[in-house]
């Protein structure tokens, strides 16, 4: 009997050991992670997983965010580390990383050299003021970014967003929301084997290579960029996935219109930056006044057939940028003062689509309004940018003068709201050359004309200055300013990121842009309440667990005494 019982115990023990080993094996072979957060902050998108799974070499990430930092940046560091760890699990160990404190050295010279090297490699520093427990403040230089290396290629990622319209907590939260997008975008940029081709159209007075120099430099990290003069050649645009028409000043010949039209009919994508009104900024800066005249580009019929009309009117908006104005009296020393410039609306990008979500204000200059012509049921429309609720329209021709700054503002005149400035059109477009004689436009007898397009898309923007960077021509060379930088206020607007997102969307990178729609809820503590109740919660967190343990011990001791006394 005893021997039988002993054998049963041995069998039970061995069975238990086998089950434990089997469970361990299955748990190591089968990987399962559950994201129980309400905003799915730890769930990677399908696009991210595909890019990571396709890696065939090591991606090495250097995160330069470590050391003594404010709590917000520690939270950012923790979120970045967690995201990279998630990446490692999908990428089959093709992700490696290290976290570096660029301020670790006690030698000021070495620190300065490290800062300079990091900055030259593309990371932007930020100064933060941190408060200590005694009420004092200390200033720290942080580099909230990473350098990512793949083979011999390298790129930089700046995580911190700095939208002047948001609080510091909101900017940090928006930065954390975009971690997955920024990391996977950089990895995709390094690992892509074949770049798509994009063309800036020229030959009609468009912005030159210097005036779009900054955006061209940024786009060249993703695409092959050319400048193309159509000259009526039917197939000249065929190699390009997207073309950009940036602020033309001269009318389009019918042959060029035909080439663009048939490019669209065959699935090509076009981004139109069109000024329907011509305003000479040189005349305005030197003579204090100029005339706003209609700019006939000979494309109104074409855009109308596709579904939009850009009106020859200028938007004035109370929500506008400021410009420096000389307020000194005649004969006195020049004195510049800031003044609101109603002709330069500051556009608040909507948060309801992936192209404009979380962007900074976008600066425009002499923008016009766009009418949507809903005659084609096969085309869908979405307004990307619009004026504020306090705007008005002025029809050309009219006089533009700096003296208007001195006029008293009448808010009741600004009774137009949300005037469209940028519109996305998607679907099947009709050719503007339908039912027209085509012999003069076709240079090849084998060319096949299409009167209706396959599914494609275009974006029409009624302000060419949105894509234009400032250019200063000096004796020592040409200086190209960053797109969106206001030299007077030193503020950087969201123009560059908007144009980049527009191009990404047009080149079928929509799945990647969906990462920007990830929304992590901001849960901010009430700072005044934290300060008032700090001691109370410290005592609760320290003393209450000890009291619970003591109470539990007393109850157990009492229960054992009662049980065994019987």
C-alpha positions in Angstrom: 0.0 0.0 0.0 2.8 2.4 1.0 4.8 1.4 -2.1 1.7 2.1 -4.3 1.2 5.5 -2.7 4.9 6.3 -3.2 4.7 5.4 -6.9 1.7 7.6 -7.3 3.5 10.5 -5.7 6.4 10.0 -8.0 4.1 9.9 -11.0 2.4 13.1 -9.9 5.7 14.8 -9.4 7.0 13.8 -12.8 3.7 14.7 -14.4 3.9 18.2 -12.8 7.5 18.6 -13.9 6.6 17.6 -17.5 3.7 20.0 -17.5 5.9 22.9 -16.2 8.6 22.2 -18.8 5.9 22.0 -21.6 4.3 25.3 -20.5 7.7 27.0 -20.5 8.5 25.7 -23.9 5.1 26.7 -25.4 5.4 30.2 -23.7 8.8 30.7 -25.3 7.7 29.4 -28.7 4.3 31.2 -28.8 4.6 35.0 -28.2 1.5 36.8 -26.9 1.2 40.4 -25.7 -2.0 42.0 -24.7 -2.5 45.8 -24.9 -5.2 46.6 -22.3 -4.8 50.5 -22.7 -8.0 52.3 -23.9 -6.0 54.2 -26.5 -4.0 51.2 -27.8 -0.7 53.0 -27.2 1.3 49.7 -27.2 -0.3 48.3 -30.4 1.8 48.6 -33.5 0.1 49.2 -36.8 0.1 46.8 -39.8 2.4 49.1 -41.8 4.9 49.3 -39.0 5.0 45.5 -38.6 5.5 45.0 -42.4 8.4 47.4 -42.5 10.1 45.9 -39.5 9.5 42.3 -40.6 11.2 43.1 -44.0 14.5 44.3 -42.4 17.5 42.3 -43.7 20.2 44.1 -41.7 20.7 45.8 -38.3 19.1 49.2 -37.6 21.1 50.9 -34.9 19.4 53.6 -32.9 21.3 56.1 -30.7 18.8 57.9 -28.4 20.4 61.1 -27.0 17.9 61.6 -24.2 19.3 60.7 -20.8 20.6 62.1 -17.5 18.9 64.6 -15.1 15.8 65.7 -17.0 12.3 67.1 -16.1 9.6 64.6 -15.6 8.0 65.2 -19.0 11.2 64.3 -20.8 11.6 61.2 -18.6 8.2 60.2 -19.7 9.2 60.8 -23.4 12.4 58.7 -22.9 10.4 55.9 -21.3 7.9 55.9 -24.2 10.6 55.9 -26.9 12.4 53.0 -25.1 9.2 51.0 -24.9 8.5 51.7 -28.6 11.9 50.5 -29.6 11.6 47.4 -27.5 8.3 46.7 -29.3 10.1 47.2 -32.6 12.8 44.7 -31.5 10.2 41.9 -30.9 8.8 42.3 -34.5 12.2 42.8 -36.3 13.7 39.5 -35.2 16.5 41.3 -33.3 17.4 43.5 -36.3 17.0 46.5 -34.0 19.7 47.6 -31.6 19.9 50.7 -29.6 21.6 52.6 -26.8 20.6 55.6 -24.7 23.3 58.3 -24.4 23.6 61.3 -22.1 25.3 64.0 -24.2 25.9 66.0 -21.0 27.6 63.2 -19.1 31.2 64.6 -19.4 32.4 67.0 -16.7 34.7 68.7 -19.3 32.9 71.7 -20.8 35.1 71.5 -24.0 34.1 67.8 -24.5 30.5 68.6 -23.9 30.5 71.4 -26.4 32.2 69.2 -29.0 29.5 66.5 -28.4 26.7 69.1 -28.7 28.2 70.4 -31.9 28.6 67.0 -33.5 25.0 66.0 -32.6 23.7 69.3 -34.0 25.6 68.9 -37.2 24.1 65.4 -37.6 20.6 66.8 -37.5 19.4 66.9 -33.9 17.8 70.1 -32.6 18.6 71.2 -29.0 16.1 72.6 -26.6 16.6 74.6 -23.4 14.4 73.5 -20.5 14.0 75.2 -17.1 13.6 72.7 -14.3 12.4 73.6 -10.8 13.8 72.0 -7.7 12.1 71.3 -4.4 13.4 74.6 -3.0 11.8 76.7 -5.6 15.0 77.4 -7.6 15.4 76.8 -11.3 18.2 75.4 -13.4 18.7 75.5 -17.2 19.5 72.3 -19.1 20.3 71.7 -22.8 18.5 68.5 -24.1 18.5 66.8 -27.4 15.2 64.9 -27.6 16.1 63.0 -30.7 17.9 60.0 -32.1 20.4 59.1 -34.8 19.4 56.0 -36.8 22.0 54.1 -38.8 21.4 51.3 -41.4 24.4 50.1 -43.2 26.3 53.2 -44.4 23.2 55.4 -44.3 22.3 57.6 -41.4 19.3 59.9 -40.6 18.2 62.0 -37.6 14.8 62.0 -35.8 13.7 65.0 -33.7 10.8 63.8 -31.5 9.9 67.1 -29.8 7.1 69.1 -31.3 7.0 72.8 -30.6 3.6 74.2 -31.5 3.2 77.7 -30.2 -0.6 77.2 -29.9 -0.3 74.4 -27.4 0.9 74.2 -23.8 4.1 72.4 -22.9 2.2 69.4 -21.7 0.2 69.2 -25.0 3.4 69.5 -27.0 5.0 66.7 -25.1 2.0 64.5 -25.4 1.8 65.2 -29.2 5.5 64.3 -29.4 4.8 61.0 -27.6 1.9 60.3 -29.9 4.1 60.6 -33.0 7.0 58.4 -31.7 5.9 55.3 -33.8 5.4 57.4 -36.9 8.8 59.3 -36.6 10.8 56.1 -35.9 9.2 54.0 -38.6 9.3 56.8 -41.1 13.1 57.2 -40.6 13.6 53.4 -40.8 11.6 53.2 -44.1 13.5 56.2 -45.5 16.8 54.3 -44.8 15.7 50.9 -46.1 13.7 51.8 -49.2 15.3 50.2 -52.2 13.7 52.2 -55.0 12.6 55.9 -54.7 9.6 57.3 -56.5 10.2 60.2 -58.9 8.6 63.7 -58.4 8.8 66.6 -60.8 8.6 70.4 -60.2 7.1 71.9 -63.4 8.8 74.9 -64.9 8.4 77.1 -68.0 5.5 79.2 -66.8 7.2 81.5 -64.3 7.0 78.9 -61.5 9.2 79.3 -58.3 12.8 78.6 -59.1 15.0 76.0 -57.6 16.2 78.3 -54.8 12.6 79.4 -53.9 11.7 75.8 -53.3 15.2 74.8 -52.2 14.3 73.9 -48.6 11.4 71.7 -49.4 13.3 70.1 -52.3 16.1 69.2 -49.9 13.6 67.6 -47.5 11.8 65.7 -50.2 15.0 64.4 -51.7 15.4 62.2 -48.6 12.4 60.2 -49.8 12.1 60.8 -53.5 14.1 61.5 -56.7 13.4 65.2 -57.6 13.6 66.7 -61.1 12.6 70.0 -62.7 10.7 69.5 -66.0 9.8 71.9 -68.7 6.9 70.3 -70.5 7.2 72.1 -73.9 4.2 70.1 -75.2 5.8 66.7 -75.1 3.0 64.2 -74.6 4.9 61.5 -72.6 7.4 63.7 -70.7 5.6 63.3 -67.4 5.2 59.5 -67.6 8.1 58.6 -65.2 6.7 60.7 -62.4 4.3 59.6 -59.7 3.5 63.2 -58.7 4.1 66.6 -60.2 4.1 69.9 -58.3 3.1 73.2 -60.0 4.4 75.9 -57.7 3.1 79.4 -58.2 3.2 79.9 -62.0 3.1 83.5 -63.2 2.6 83.1 -66.9 -0.3 81.5 -68.9 -0.1 77.8 -69.8 -0.1 77.0 -73.5 -2.8 74.6 -74.6 -0.3 71.9 -75.5 1.1 71.9 -71.9 -2.4 71.8 -70.5 -3.1 68.8 -72.7 0.0 67.0 -71.4 -1.0 67.7 -67.8 -4.6 66.7 -68.5 -3.6 63.3 -70.0 -1.0 62.7 -67.2 -4.0 63.0 -64.8 -6.2 60.8 -67.0 -3.6 58.0 -66.8 -3.5 58.2 -63.0 -0.9 60.9 -62.4 -1.2 63.1 -59.3 -0.9 66.9 -59.3 -0.3 69.4 -56.5 -1.4 72.8 -57.6 0.0 75.9 -55.8 -1.9 78.6 -57.7 -2.1 82.4 -57.2 -5.1 83.8 -59.2 -4.0 87.3 -58.2 -0.6 88.9 -58.8 0.8 91.2 -56.1 4.3 92.7 -56.5 5.9 92.4 -53.1 8.9 94.4 -54.4 6.7 97.3 -55.2 5.0 97.0 -51.8 8.3 97.0 -49.9 9.8 99.9 -51.8 6.8 102.1 -52.5 4.4 101.2 -49.6 1.7 100.3 -52.1 0.9 98.2 -55.1 -2.0 96.9 -57.1 -3.5 93.4 -56.8 -4.3 92.3 -60.4 -5.9 89.2 -61.8 -3.3 86.7 -62.9 -4.7 84.9 -66.0 -2.9 81.5 -66.2 -5.3 80.0 -68.7 -6.1 77.0 -66.4 -9.4 78.1 -65.0 -11.4 75.9 -67.4 -9.1 73.0 -66.6 -9.5 73.3 -62.8 -13.3 73.9 -63.2 -13.7 70.7 -65.1 -11.8 68.8 -62.4 -14.1 70.2 -59.7 -12.8 73.5 -58.3 -12.7 77.2 -59.0 -10.1 79.6 -57.5 -11.7 83.0 -57.2 -9.8 86.2 -58.1 -10.3 87.4 -54.6 -8.0 88.0 -51.7 -8.7 86.8 -48.1 -8.2 89.2 -45.3 -8.2 87.5 -41.9 -8.1 88.8 -38.3 -6.0 85.7 -37.4 -2.9 86.9 -39.3 0.8 87.2 -39.0 2.6 90.4 -38.1 5.1 92.4 -40.1 7.6 95.2 -39.1 6.5 98.7 -40.0 8.5 101.9 -39.7 6.6 104.0 -37.2 9.2 106.8 -36.9 8.3 110.3 -38.0 9.9 111.9 -41.1 13.5 112.9 -40.3 13.7 110.7 -37.2 15.7 107.5 -36.8 14.1 104.4 -38.3 11.9 102.6 -35.7 10.2 99.3 -36.6 7.1 98.2 -34.7 5.0 95.0 -35.2 1.7 95.4 -37.0 -1.0 92.9 -38.0 -1.0 92.2 -41.7 -4.5 91.0 -42.6 -3.3 89.8 -46.0 -1.3 87.0 -44.4 -3.7 84.7 -42.7 -2.4 82.2 -40.1 -4.3 79.0 -40.9 -5.1 76.5 -38.1 -4.8 73.0 -39.6 -7.8 70.8 -38.7 -7.1 67.7 -36.6 -9.7 65.5 -38.4 -7.3 64.1 -41.1 -3.9 62.6 -41.2 -2.4 65.3 -43.5 -2.9 68.2 -41.1 -3.2 66.5 -37.7 -1.0 68.2 -35.0 0.6 70.7 -37.4 1.7 74.1 -36.3 -0.1 77.2 -37.7 0.5 77.6 -41.5 1.5 80.9 -42.8 -0.1 82.1 -46.1 0.3 85.3 -48.1 -2.4 86.8 -50.3 -4.4 83.6 -50.4 -7.7 83.2 -52.3 -10.8 81.2 -51.7 -11.8 78.1 -53.5 -15.2 77.1 -54.7 -16.0 73.3 -54.9 -17.9 72.4 -58.1 -19.8 69.2 -57.3 -20.8 68.3 -60.9 -18.8 65.1 -61.0 -20.3 62.4 -58.8 -17.1 60.3 -59.2 -15.0 62.8 -57.4 -14.9 63.2 -53.6 -13.8 66.4 -51.9 -12.1 67.3 -48.6 -11.1 70.7 -47.3 -7.6 70.6 -45.9 -7.1 74.3 -45.0 -9.4 77.2 -44.5 -9.5 80.7 -43.1 -10.7 81.5 -39.6 -14.2 82.5 -38.6 -13.3 86.1 -38.9 -12.3 86.8 -42.5 -13.5 88.7 -45.5 -12.9 88.8 -49.3 -11.7 91.6 -51.5 -12.1 91.3 -55.3 -9.3 92.2 -57.7 -8.2 94.6 -58.9 -7.6 96.8 -55.8 -4.9 98.8 -54.1 -2.8 97.1 -51.5 -1.1 99.6 -49.2 0.9 99.5 -45.9 -1.2 102.5 -44.9 -4.1 100.2 -44.4 -2.4 99.0 -41.1 -3.3 102.4 -39.6 -7.0 102.0 -40.4 -9.3 101.1 -37.5 -10.4 97.5 -37.6 -14.1 96.9 -37.9 -14.8 93.3 -36.8 -18.3 93.4 -38.3 -16.7 93.5 -41.8 -15.0 90.1 -41.2 -18.2 88.1 -41.4 -17.0 85.3 -43.7 -15.8 82.1 -42.1 -13.9 79.0 -43.0 -13.1 80.0 -46.6 -11.4 77.0 -48.3 -7.7 77.5 -49.2 -6.6 73.9 -49.9 -8.9 71.2 -51.2 -8.2 67.4 -51.8 -10.0 65.8 -54.8 -10.1 62.1 -55.2 -11.8 59.9 -57.9 -12.2 59.8 -61.6 -11.8 63.1 -63.4 -13.1 64.2 -66.8 -10.7 65.5 -69.4 -11.0 69.2 -70.2 -10.2 68.4 -73.8 -13.3 66.2 -74.2 -15.1 66.9 -77.5 -12.3 69.0 -78.8 -10.0 68.7 -81.9 -6.8 67.0 -80.7 -4.6 66.9 -83.8 -2.5 69.9 -82.8 -1.8 68.4 -79.3 -0.7 64.9 -80.2 2.9 64.5 -81.5 2.7 60.7 -81.9 0.1 58.9 -84.0 0.1 55.9 -81.7 -0.8 58.0 -78.7 -4.0 57.0 -77.0 -6.2 59.8 -75.7 -8.3 59.3 -72.6 -11.4 61.4 -71.8 -11.9 60.0 -68.3 -9.2 59.2 -65.7 -8.6 56.1 -63.7 -8.8 56.6 -59.9 -6.3 59.3 -58.9 -6.1 62.4 -56.8 -5.0 66.0 -56.8 -4.7 68.8 -54.3 -5.4 72.5 -55.2 -4.0 75.2 -52.9 -4.8 78.8 -53.6 -1.6 80.3 -52.4 1.8 79.7 -54.0 3.7 81.2 -51.0 2.8 78.3 -48.8 5.6 76.3 -50.5 8.0 79.2 -51.0 11.0 79.8 -48.8 12.7 83.1 -48.5 15.9 83.6 -50.5 18.5 86.2 -49.8 21.0 86.8 -52.6 24.3 88.1 -51.1 27.8 88.8 -52.4 29.0 85.6 -50.7 26.3 83.4 -52.2 22.6 82.6 -52.0 21.1 82.0 -48.6 18.0 79.8 -48.4 15.8 80.2 -45.3 14.0 77.2 -43.9 10.4 76.9 -45.2 8.0 78.4 -42.7 10.5 80.5 -40.8 9.4 84.0 -40.1 12.6 86.2 -40.0 10.9 88.9 -37.9 9.3 86.8 -35.2 11.8 83.9 -35.4 8.8 81.5 -35.3 8.7 78.5 -37.5 5.3 77.7 -39.0 4.0 74.3 -40.1 4.4 75.0 -43.9 7.2 72.4 -44.5 5.5 69.6 -42.6 2.2 70.3 -44.3 3.8 70.1 -47.8 5.7 67.0 -46.8 2.5 65.3 -45.7 0.7 66.4 -48.8 3.4 64.8 -51.0 3.5 61.6 -48.9 -0.2 61.3 -49.3 -0.1 61.8 -53.0 2.6 59.2 -53.5 0.5 56.5 -51.9 2.2 56.7 -48.5 -1.3 57.1 -46.9 -0.8 54.0 -44.8 2.3 55.5 -43.2 0.4 58.8 -42.6 -2.2 56.8 -40.7 0.3 56.5 -37.9 -0.1 60.2 -37.3 -3.8 59.6 -36.4 -2.8 57.6 -33.3 -4.3 59.4 -30.3 -2.9 59.0 -26.8 -5.0 60.8 -24.2 -3.3 63.4 -22.2 -3.7 62.7 -18.5 -2.2 65.7 -16.7 -2.2 66.1 -12.9 -3.6 69.1 -11.3 -0.4 70.9 -10.2 -2.0 73.1 -7.6 -3.8 70.2 -6.0 -0.6 68.1 -6.1 1.2 70.8 -4.2 -1.5 71.2 -1.6 -2.1 67.5 -1.0 1.5 66.2 -1.5 2.1 65.4 2.2 -1.2 63.6 2.6 -0.7 61.3 -0.3 2.9 60.6 0.7 1.7 59.5 4.1 -1.0 57.4 2.6 1.4 55.7 0.2 4.0 55.0 2.9 2.0 54.3 6.1 -1.2 52.7 4.8 0.6 49.6 3.3 2.4 49.1 6.6 -0.8 49.4 8.6 -2.5 46.9 6.3 0.3 44.4 6.8 0.2 44.8 10.6 -3.6 44.4 10.6 -3.4 41.3 8.4 -0.8 39.9 10.8 -3.0 40.6 13.8 -6.0 38.9 12.1 -4.0 35.8 11.2 -2.5 35.5 14.7 -6.0 35.9 16.3 -7.5 33.3 13.9 -4.7 30.8 14.6 -5.1 31.3 18.4 -8.9 30.7 18.1 -8.5 27.7 15.8 -5.8 25.8 17.9 -7.3 26.8 21.3 -10.2 24.4 20.5 
